Amino acid sequence: MIQKKVALVTGVSSGIGRATATLLLDRGFRTFGTLREMNRASEFSTSLELVRLDVREEESVRSCVQAVLDQAGRIDLLVNNAGCALVGSLEETSIEEARATFETNFFGVLRMCQAVLPSMRKKGGGRIANISSVLGFLPGPYQGIYTASKHALEGYSESLDHEVRQFGIRISLIEPGFTRTSIGQNARVASEALEAYANERKRVLDAIQKSIATGADPGAVASVVLEALTSRSPRLRYPAGREAKFLSRLRKFAPSRLLDNGLRKQFGLQAA
Ligand SMILES: NC(=O)c1ccc[n+]([C@@H]2O[C@H](COP(=O)([O-])OP(=O)(O)OC[C@H]3O[C@@H](n4cnc5c(N)ncnc54)[C@H](OP(=O)(O)O)[C@@H]3O)[C@@H](O)[C@H]2O)c1
């Protein structure tokens, strides 16, 4: 009997993680999804196998990966989706708030990869898709720490891909633009509000909320994750959606002045 490939997706309670787990199940993968609150388990299809995970906690990561290996014997595909947003100007953001964002968006991915890689090496292969963002290659005013965490994730993933290729393991970065999920409602706001930033901050945050509300469907990002995980020769970067592809090309080929002006306009910042 052919064994189904085993996928593990972090953060399936909503948004892109939920859409990705649903699509992988649909395509015949044995799929494990993680939740922080297991009391929500009844909201999900019984064929999705749920495991508790908080990516900020060492022990939680270890026992989540062990639980999947105990039940399925292997992990072929890992989708590091769990993430959180932090908004506010960089001057308003405390070191603790910045550190907390990195704990989830950067160190959370590092922990998951370190926990899963030994079993992938042992079986001679695997695929990891890390959910980055267009803010992994562009600036994000008033989301500067979130942006920095995704830039860090890009450098990490690109380096890791070179190190693990010898074991038949490949890493891909998925770079969505604005996507219609709960990320805006779930975002933390920097606690030290400074009057000097109040007007601009409000304009930018309003523009971000509007862009998320009218953004791409999370299912479209899930399709790109599936493409990256199943491609015979996976690429390192997958901008997800029309907007993200356009921005990725702009970043590579447009004069930096043009990109700078366009970005300020998009976020409602004064033309410089
Ligand atoms: N939406 C966008 O516009 C957009 C654009 C580019 C990239 N992204 C990226 O896409 C990914 C998914 O975000 P989303 O838009 O789908 O947002 P979302 O609806 O808020 O989902 C985030 C998921 O991550 C989980 N999570 C958060 N902190 C966690 C932790 N410490 N441990 C384990 N799970 C945790 C959440 O679980 P709980 O329910 O327990 O909080 C939730 O399942 C993130 O990496 C985000 O940066 C989103």
The ligand as an ORCA input file, in Angstrom:
! r2SCAN-3c Opt
* xyz 0 1
  N      -2.960     38.287      5.979
  C      -2.015     38.897      5.303
  O      -2.231     39.984      4.692
  C      -0.617     38.292      5.235
  C       0.259     38.778      4.264
  C       1.538     38.244      4.196
  C       1.933     37.241      5.056
  N       1.062     36.776      6.012
  C       1.543     35.717      6.900
  O       0.679     34.608      6.839
  C       0.762     33.827      8.028
  C      -0.641     33.509      8.523
  O      -1.287     34.710      8.886
  P      -2.847     34.991      8.617
  O      -2.899     36.195      7.768
  O      -3.532     33.768      8.197
  O      -3.281     35.479     10.088
  P      -4.252     34.877     11.199
  O      -5.590     34.610     10.617
  O      -4.128     35.812     12.356
  O      -3.580     33.465     11.559
  C      -2.391     33.371     12.276
  C      -2.265     31.947     12.793
  O      -1.023     31.829     13.511
  C      -1.304     31.264     14.793
  N      -0.336     31.707     15.793
  C      -0.044     32.978     16.183
  N       0.887     32.972     17.152
  C       1.195     31.659     17.368
  C       2.087     30.994     18.256
  N       2.851     31.668     19.124
  N       2.142     29.642     18.234
  C       1.375     28.940     17.363
  N       0.495     29.497     16.514
  C       0.407     30.855     16.520
  C      -2.699     31.746     15.127
  O      -3.238     30.944     16.137
  P      -4.166     31.552     17.340
  O      -5.566     31.479     16.845
  O      -3.891     30.642     18.485
  O      -3.690     32.955     17.583
  C      -3.372     31.580     13.772
  O      -3.738     30.233     13.573
  C       1.595     34.658      9.014
  O       2.921     34.166      9.048
  C       1.564     36.054      8.394
  O       2.686     36.821      8.744
  C      -0.208     37.274      6.114
*
